[in-house]
Amino acid sequence: MSGLFVVALALACALLAAAAPAQFTARVTKVVDGDSLWVAKSASKQVEVRLVAIDSPERDQPYGDRSRADLAELVAGRDVRVVSTGVDEYGRVLGRVFVGERDVNAELVRRGAAWVYRHYTKDPKLLALEGEARAAHRGLWALPEAERIPPWDWRHRARGECGAKHSCREMKSCAEARFYLEKCGVETLDGDGDGVPCARLCRR
């Protein structure tokens, strides 16, 4: 085996290892809200984990406490496997969390305890689970429409950056719809995910 081949093989293995998601097992010590928790990787090291691809109601919005309770029911005090995709700007580990073979992120969506975070994923499995939960009026989907405000909209409003509008019927123009989609993050205006909000207004 030539030296050049050995070097190439080692480089390929290194690249594959770098591309593979990091995994670790840890004990859940605290559930913060419906999509974040603390885990102990060792007796001296704890990290916060943010569940990727989903977004649960904030604690101060409708269904926020119930969403946290659903996550606690699944993971509190248990050993979990975290498949990490990186670290966010707040230092939290981003990842999918598993209890045995159960995908906790997906289970929360199935229960109607979280939205699919469309800004960060187009996972067809999660989208299908959300559609089923919505059709069955499970969890937050049983709330009146006025109370089913996606948490990304809720956070923008809490910061005072945008108004309270969240549906196409409230938009007066395509420009306003684009502002709410692009500046305020009201992703419900782009139901098909093509980047164009409110087809009735913006495709005339």
Backbone bond lengths (Angstrom), bond angles and torsions (degrees), N, CA, C in turn:
res aa  C-N    CA-C-N  psi(-1)  N-CA   C-N-CA  omega(-1)  CA-C   N-CA-C  phi
1 M - - - 1.476 - - 1.526 108.23 -
2 S 1.319 117.70 123.71 1.454 121.10 -175.99 1.525 111.12 -71.18
3 G 1.344 114.54 156.39 1.452 119.74 178.60 1.515 111.76 -62.67
4 L 1.335 117.25 -36.05 1.462 121.54 -179.59 1.529 110.74 -65.17
5 F 1.355 115.44 -39.72 1.469 118.93 179.08 1.530 110.65 -65.38
6 V 1.343 116.20 -40.41 1.466 120.62 -179.54 1.527 110.10 -62.53
7 V 1.323 116.43 -43.31 1.467 120.80 179.07 1.527 110.67 -62.64
8 A 1.354 115.79 -44.38 1.463 120.04 179.80 1.521 111.55 -63.00
9 L 1.352 116.61 -40.53 1.452 121.04 179.15 1.522 110.93 -64.91
10 A 1.318 116.56 -42.85 1.469 120.90 179.52 1.521 110.79 -63.07
11 L 1.350 115.74 -40.29 1.465 120.22 179.69 1.521 110.55 -65.44
12 A 1.326 117.01 -42.39 1.469 121.15 179.11 1.520 110.85 -62.24
13 C 1.322 116.79 -42.78 1.470 120.43 179.04 1.522 110.93 -64.05
14 A 1.327 116.29 -39.27 1.467 120.24 179.40 1.516 111.24 -64.84
15 L 1.340 115.66 -40.59 1.464 119.60 179.52 1.518 110.95 -66.16
16 L 1.324 117.13 -40.37 1.465 120.76 178.10 1.524 110.83 -64.08
17 A 1.309 116.19 -40.57 1.465 120.13 179.93 1.517 110.77 -65.46
18 A 1.352 116.19 -38.96 1.469 120.41 180.00 1.512 110.94 -67.36
19 A 1.338 116.82 -33.95 1.457 120.60 -177.15 1.517 112.69 -78.11
20 A 1.336 116.96 -24.29 1.461 120.30 -177.45 1.526 110.37 -72.17
21 P 1.331 117.71 137.89 1.460 119.66 178.07 1.523 110.91 -62.23
22 A 1.337 116.27 142.85 1.456 120.78 176.52 1.524 108.81 -76.46
23 Q 1.314 116.62 142.49 1.458 121.37 179.09 1.522 109.44 -129.06
24 F 1.327 115.23 146.05 1.460 119.36 172.79 1.525 108.47 -154.07
25 T 1.312 114.98 157.78 1.465 122.20 177.37 1.519 108.34 -109.57
26 A 1.336 116.40 138.05 1.455 120.21 -177.50 1.525 109.21 -153.56
27 R 1.332 116.41 164.88 1.457 122.98 178.94 1.535 109.29 -98.61
28 V 1.316 116.79 129.07 1.467 121.19 178.84 1.529 109.01 -71.28
29 T 1.333 116.06 126.98 1.462 121.19 -179.32 1.528 112.69 -109.23
30 K 1.329 117.08 -23.13 1.465 119.58 -178.74 1.519 109.75 -158.92
31 V 1.327 116.06 137.20 1.467 121.53 172.45 1.523 106.97 -102.94
32 V 1.319 116.14 118.57 1.467 121.47 -175.20 1.519 110.94 -80.93
33 D 1.333 115.15 -52.17 1.464 121.84 178.65 1.519 107.45 -154.74
34 G 1.322 117.37 -159.86 1.450 119.38 -174.49 1.513 116.18 -73.97
35 D 1.331 118.37 -7.38 1.469 119.37 179.57 1.528 113.72 -140.98
36 S 1.312 117.74 18.65 1.470 119.10 176.04 1.527 110.22 -148.00
37 L 1.323 115.02 150.48 1.465 121.69 -176.29 1.522 109.79 -156.68
38 W 1.327 114.55 164.59 1.456 120.78 175.02 1.526 108.80 -108.72
39 V 1.331 115.28 141.58 1.461 120.51 177.68 1.525 109.84 -131.46
40 A 1.313 115.51 151.17 1.461 121.47 176.15 1.526 108.48 -100.01
41 K 1.330 115.46 113.77 1.459 119.72 176.39 1.530 111.17 -80.80
42 S 1.329 114.93 -24.55 1.461 121.65 176.35 1.526 107.10 -157.21
43 A 1.326 116.60 -178.96 1.465 120.06 -179.27 1.521 111.87 -64.51
44 S 1.328 116.96 -23.35 1.468 120.52 -175.28 1.521 114.00 -115.32
45 K 1.332 117.84 1.06 1.460 118.84 -175.43 1.525 111.13 -133.57
46 Q 1.345 115.63 118.50 1.456 121.86 174.28 1.518 108.97 -119.31
47 V 1.313 115.89 145.51 1.460 120.77 177.91 1.527 109.07 -133.92
48 E 1.341 115.44 152.79 1.458 120.09 174.99 1.523 108.59 -93.00
49 V 1.326 116.16 137.19 1.458 122.20 -179.18 1.523 109.05 -116.41
50 R 1.326 116.07 128.62 1.466 122.41 174.30 1.518 107.97 -104.89
51 L 1.336 116.73 120.43 1.457 120.76 -178.58 1.523 109.59 -68.71
52 V 1.330 116.20 123.41 1.459 120.22 -176.09 1.526 111.40 -80.73
53 A 1.334 114.89 159.18 1.469 124.27 171.42 1.526 113.51 74.28
54 I 1.333 117.69 -3.56 1.457 119.96 177.89 1.525 109.18 -130.76
55 D 1.326 115.58 162.18 1.464 120.68 176.83 1.525 107.10 -144.65
56 S 1.314 116.32 118.24 1.463 120.26 -177.20 1.522 110.22 -94.95
57 P 1.333 117.71 161.46 1.463 120.36 176.92 1.532 111.00 -57.79
58 E 1.317 115.89 142.91 1.453 120.51 175.30 1.528 109.67 -65.95
59 R 1.324 116.42 158.73 1.462 120.51 -175.75 1.531 112.00 -60.54
60 D 1.340 117.83 -30.05 1.460 120.37 -176.19 1.524 113.13 -97.37
61 Q 1.339 117.81 12.10 1.457 119.02 176.05 1.525 109.39 -115.27
62 P 1.337 116.99 163.68 1.466 119.42 -178.56 1.530 111.66 -52.90
63 Y 1.318 115.83 136.30 1.457 126.70 179.03 1.531 113.59 75.94
64 G 1.338 117.44 2.98 1.458 119.25 -179.88 1.520 113.30 -62.42
65 D 1.323 117.02 -46.51 1.468 120.07 -179.73 1.528 111.37 -67.15
66 R 1.330 116.06 -37.98 1.463 119.24 -179.74 1.534 110.88 -67.27
67 S 1.326 116.64 -38.04 1.460 120.51 178.22 1.529 110.64 -62.07
68 R 1.328 116.22 -42.97 1.466 120.14 177.25 1.527 109.99 -62.59
69 A 1.339 116.99 -40.91 1.460 120.55 179.56 1.528 111.39 -63.33
70 D 1.338 117.19 -37.66 1.465 120.50 178.28 1.523 110.95 -63.34
71 L 1.346 116.40 -44.00 1.460 118.81 178.90 1.528 110.60 -65.56
72 A 1.334 116.60 -41.55 1.466 119.73 179.27 1.528 111.14 -61.39
73 E 1.322 116.45 -39.81 1.472 120.46 178.58 1.527 111.32 -59.15
74 L 1.321 116.19 -35.10 1.462 120.62 -176.58 1.529 113.08 -80.85
75 V 1.355 117.39 -34.39 1.463 118.08 -167.11 1.526 116.12 -127.68
76 A 1.317 119.60 -16.92 1.468 120.60 -170.33 1.527 111.94 -55.53
77 G 1.340 115.73 125.71 1.454 121.90 177.24 1.512 115.36 72.73
78 R 1.321 117.38 7.32 1.462 120.53 -175.13 1.527 111.42 -105.35
79 D 1.334 115.15 160.63 1.458 120.55 171.71 1.520 108.42 -81.12
80 V 1.328 115.95 132.48 1.460 121.23 -179.41 1.523 109.40 -128.62
81 R 1.308 114.58 156.70 1.468 121.24 172.74 1.523 107.73 -105.35
82 V 1.313 116.18 125.87 1.458 122.17 -179.37 1.527 108.52 -108.48
83 V 1.329 115.97 121.38 1.461 121.33 174.83 1.522 106.04 -101.79
84 S 1.316 115.84 103.27 1.462 121.60 -170.46 1.526 112.56 -87.86
85 T 1.333 114.86 141.42 1.467 120.83 175.14 1.520 111.42 -110.84
86 G 1.328 117.05 4.47 1.456 119.95 179.22 1.522 111.88 142.66
87 V 1.323 115.43 -163.00 1.460 122.88 -179.12 1.520 107.90 -130.75
88 D 1.343 117.18 138.47 1.466 118.97 -178.47 1.525 111.00 -89.50
89 E 1.334 115.79 -177.38 1.465 120.91 -175.17 1.523 112.84 -66.77
90 Y 1.324 116.87 -16.33 1.465 120.67 178.99 1.526 112.22 -95.50
91 G 1.323 116.69 3.75 1.456 120.41 179.57 1.505 114.34 85.21
92 R 1.334 117.50 7.31 1.465 120.41 179.18 1.524 110.72 -82.62
93 V 1.319 116.31 142.67 1.460 121.06 173.63 1.525 107.76 -72.90
94 L 1.318 117.18 130.77 1.458 122.39 177.33 1.523 108.57 -98.22
95 G 1.332 117.61 131.31 1.453 116.03 -179.41 1.514 115.26 -176.69
96 R 1.326 113.83 172.52 1.460 122.57 170.83 1.520 106.82 -91.79
97 V 1.317 115.59 139.20 1.459 121.59 -178.08 1.523 108.87 -113.58
98 F 1.321 116.32 135.03 1.457 122.24 -178.40 1.532 109.98 -126.37
99 V 1.324 115.77 137.02 1.466 122.36 167.96 1.516 105.39 -111.19
100 G 1.314 116.61 107.80 1.460 119.43 -169.70 1.525 107.92 62.72
101 E 1.324 117.17 -125.16 1.465 121.22 178.10 1.527 112.62 -96.52
102 R 1.331 117.37 -0.94 1.473 120.22 -177.03 1.523 110.47 -80.43
103 D 1.319 116.51 124.92 1.456 124.11 175.68 1.527 107.44 -81.35
104 V 1.323 116.80 104.90 1.461 121.46 -175.08 1.524 111.38 -64.98
105 N 1.326 117.44 -39.88 1.467 120.06 178.54 1.519 110.46 -56.29
106 A 1.338 116.06 -48.33 1.459 121.04 -179.19 1.524 111.43 -66.42
107 E 1.331 117.04 -37.93 1.460 120.57 -179.01 1.528 111.18 -63.99
108 L 1.318 117.71 -37.52 1.458 120.28 177.94 1.520 111.37 -64.18
109 V 1.329 116.61 -39.51 1.463 119.86 176.46 1.519 110.31 -66.51
110 R 1.331 117.08 -41.78 1.471 121.21 -179.95 1.519 111.54 -60.84
111 R 1.334 116.13 -37.31 1.461 120.30 179.98 1.531 113.16 -76.56
112 G 1.317 116.73 -11.91 1.455 118.91 -173.66 1.511 111.88 79.45
113 A 1.318 117.13 27.03 1.466 121.79 179.09 1.524 112.03 -98.37
114 A 1.328 117.62 -3.09 1.461 121.44 -179.43 1.518 109.89 -158.13
115 W 1.319 114.96 155.09 1.464 122.21 172.04 1.529 109.14 -89.06
116 V 1.311 116.73 156.74 1.466 120.24 164.07 1.521 106.70 -73.61
117 Y 1.320 117.12 129.96 1.467 121.79 -177.99 1.528 107.86 -85.16
118 R 1.325 115.21 84.85 1.463 121.18 -169.96 1.524 114.26 -61.86
119 H 1.313 117.14 -23.74 1.464 119.73 178.89 1.527 111.13 -64.98
120 Y 1.349 116.12 -22.79 1.455 120.27 -174.95 1.524 114.32 -117.48
121 T 1.324 118.12 -7.31 1.464 118.36 179.95 1.526 111.07 -154.70
122 K 1.317 114.91 150.65 1.467 122.36 170.53 1.528 109.00 -123.84
123 D 1.323 116.34 28.79 1.456 123.06 -176.68 1.535 109.61 -54.85
124 P 1.343 117.79 113.19 1.474 119.50 -176.50 1.520 113.45 -63.01
125 K 1.341 117.59 -30.90 1.461 120.31 178.38 1.524 110.25 -64.42
126 L 1.320 116.43 -47.02 1.462 120.17 179.98 1.524 111.22 -65.77
127 L 1.312 117.26 -40.99 1.466 120.48 179.62 1.524 110.80 -63.04
128 A 1.342 116.44 -38.44 1.465 119.95 178.53 1.530 110.57 -66.61
129 L 1.332 117.12 -40.98 1.458 120.98 178.78 1.527 110.98 -64.14
130 E 1.320 116.38 -39.29 1.459 119.42 177.67 1.522 110.61 -64.71
131 G 1.330 116.18 -42.09 1.459 119.80 178.22 1.522 112.10 -60.82
132 E 1.335 116.61 -39.77 1.463 120.57 178.57 1.530 110.96 -66.40
133 A 1.343 116.59 -42.06 1.464 120.38 179.56 1.522 110.59 -64.24
134 R 1.318 116.22 -40.89 1.469 120.31 178.82 1.525 110.58 -63.60
135 A 1.335 116.78 -45.84 1.467 120.79 -179.05 1.520 112.13 -63.54
136 A 1.337 116.13 -33.55 1.467 121.20 -178.39 1.528 112.42 -89.07
137 H 1.334 116.52 -1.82 1.475 121.72 -178.42 1.528 111.18 56.07
138 R 1.353 114.64 43.71 1.457 119.13 178.21 1.523 110.57 -88.16
139 G 1.318 115.07 144.92 1.453 120.02 173.59 1.510 113.08 59.22
140 L 1.329 115.69 -131.33 1.464 121.17 -176.99 1.521 112.59 -62.61
141 W 1.346 117.47 -19.37 1.466 120.28 -179.29 1.523 111.81 -75.00
142 A 1.336 117.08 -5.91 1.464 120.47 173.61 1.523 111.55 -88.03
143 L 1.344 116.75 -8.81 1.462 120.53 178.98 1.524 110.62 -71.77
144 P 1.321 118.13 154.33 1.470 120.21 171.15 1.527 109.80 -57.82
145 E 1.326 116.70 148.29 1.465 120.41 -175.81 1.525 112.32 -54.48
146 A 1.316 117.24 -38.16 1.467 120.56 -177.98 1.531 112.16 -63.70
147 E 1.335 117.12 -21.49 1.466 120.83 -179.94 1.525 112.40 -97.83
148 R 1.329 117.46 -7.19 1.473 120.63 -179.56 1.524 108.85 -92.01
149 I 1.309 115.78 69.53 1.461 121.15 -178.89 1.524 108.55 -97.65
150 P 1.315 118.53 119.39 1.465 119.31 179.44 1.530 110.55 -54.84
151 P 1.317 117.34 140.68 1.463 120.00 -174.54 1.519 113.95 -60.33
152 W 1.345 118.39 -29.23 1.468 118.76 178.35 1.533 109.88 -66.46
153 D 1.339 117.69 -34.64 1.463 120.27 174.19 1.524 110.53 -68.18
154 W 1.317 115.59 -43.40 1.461 121.37 -178.82 1.524 111.14 -57.81
155 R 1.345 116.56 -42.58 1.463 120.03 -178.35 1.518 111.43 -66.21
156 H 1.331 116.81 -40.29 1.463 119.52 177.96 1.520 110.59 -61.62
157 R 1.306 116.59 -43.22 1.463 120.60 -178.87 1.523 110.61 -66.21
158 A 1.330 116.11 -38.92 1.463 120.37 -179.98 1.519 110.93 -62.73
159 R 1.340 117.08 -30.70 1.465 120.71 178.47 1.532 111.94 -83.69
160 G 1.332 116.56 -3.10 1.454 119.73 177.87 1.517 114.66 73.93
161 E 1.350 116.98 17.89 1.454 119.74 -176.66 1.521 112.31 -83.79
162 C 1.313 117.50 -27.11 1.455 120.88 -173.69 1.520 110.36 -137.72
163 G 1.310 115.05 167.71 1.450 120.17 177.33 1.512 111.41 -79.53
164 A 1.318 114.73 -167.30 1.464 120.52 -173.91 1.519 113.01 -95.99
165 K 1.319 118.38 7.86 1.459 120.10 -177.70 1.524 110.77 -75.19
166 H 1.353 115.68 143.39 1.466 117.84 178.79 1.527 112.69 -148.07
167 S 1.328 117.97 9.19 1.464 119.37 179.50 1.525 110.07 -135.22
168 C 1.339 115.91 157.65 1.459 120.72 -177.30 1.529 112.11 -63.93
169 R 1.324 116.64 -32.17 1.465 117.52 -178.44 1.529 112.69 -67.25
170 E 1.340 116.78 -14.23 1.459 120.66 177.98 1.534 112.41 -90.56
171 M 1.327 116.97 -8.38 1.458 120.96 -177.49 1.529 110.98 -85.29
172 K 1.322 115.92 137.90 1.461 121.43 -179.13 1.522 112.85 -94.53
173 S 1.326 117.08 -18.66 1.460 120.84 -177.62 1.516 109.72 -156.92
174 C 1.335 115.27 165.77 1.462 120.12 176.14 1.524 110.35 -64.51
175 A 1.332 117.12 -37.70 1.468 120.82 179.88 1.526 110.80 -60.65
176 E 1.334 115.68 -42.09 1.461 119.24 179.03 1.527 110.24 -66.14
177 A 1.332 116.46 -41.33 1.455 120.16 178.87 1.524 110.95 -61.92
178 R 1.335 116.69 -42.08 1.461 119.89 178.81 1.529 111.27 -64.90
179 F 1.325 117.08 -38.17 1.456 120.57 178.49 1.522 110.39 -61.22
180 Y 1.339 115.85 -47.20 1.462 119.50 -178.16 1.530 111.56 -66.94
181 L 1.327 117.12 -33.67 1.465 119.55 178.23 1.523 111.18 -72.70
182 E 1.347 116.71 -50.09 1.457 121.23 -170.47 1.526 113.41 -84.08
183 K 1.321 117.54 -36.47 1.464 120.50 -176.70 1.523 113.35 -96.86
184 C 1.342 115.36 -31.46 1.466 118.96 -175.96 1.522 112.51 -103.32
185 G 1.331 116.55 -9.68 1.459 119.47 177.52 1.517 114.80 71.58
186 V 1.337 117.34 26.64 1.466 120.39 179.93 1.530 107.93 -82.56
187 E 1.327 116.22 82.73 1.459 121.15 -171.01 1.518 113.10 -73.50
188 T 1.325 117.04 -13.17 1.463 119.38 176.63 1.522 111.70 -65.75
189 L 1.332 117.47 -14.93 1.467 120.76 178.07 1.529 111.38 -75.50
190 D 1.310 116.98 -16.27 1.463 122.02 -179.22 1.523 108.63 -117.03
191 G 1.323 115.12 71.74 1.452 120.67 -172.84 1.514 115.11 -61.40
192 D 1.352 117.01 -31.36 1.465 118.90 -177.95 1.528 112.93 -98.14
193 G 1.336 116.53 3.03 1.457 120.25 173.89 1.513 115.74 68.73
194 D 1.353 117.89 23.24 1.467 119.41 -178.39 1.524 113.18 -94.49
195 G 1.339 116.85 4.36 1.455 120.40 178.81 1.514 114.45 87.87
196 V 1.326 117.31 -5.36 1.468 121.72 -179.74 1.535 108.54 -108.57
197 P 1.339 118.08 116.14 1.448 119.74 -179.08 1.520 111.70 -79.75
198 C 1.312 116.37 151.36 1.471 122.21 166.61 1.535 112.37 45.63
199 A 1.322 115.68 74.86 1.471 121.48 -175.38 1.527 112.06 -52.71
200 R 1.313 117.49 -35.17 1.461 120.91 -179.29 1.527 111.11 -58.83
201 L 1.339 116.98 -34.63 1.454 121.30 -177.92 1.529 111.95 -92.40
202 C 1.330 116.29 -39.12 1.460 120.20 -168.34 1.519 114.67 -97.27
203 R 1.347 117.77 -0.47 1.456 119.48 178.36 1.521 112.02 -124.83
204 R 1.307 115.84 29.42 1.459 119.71 178.00 1.507 110.13 -74.16
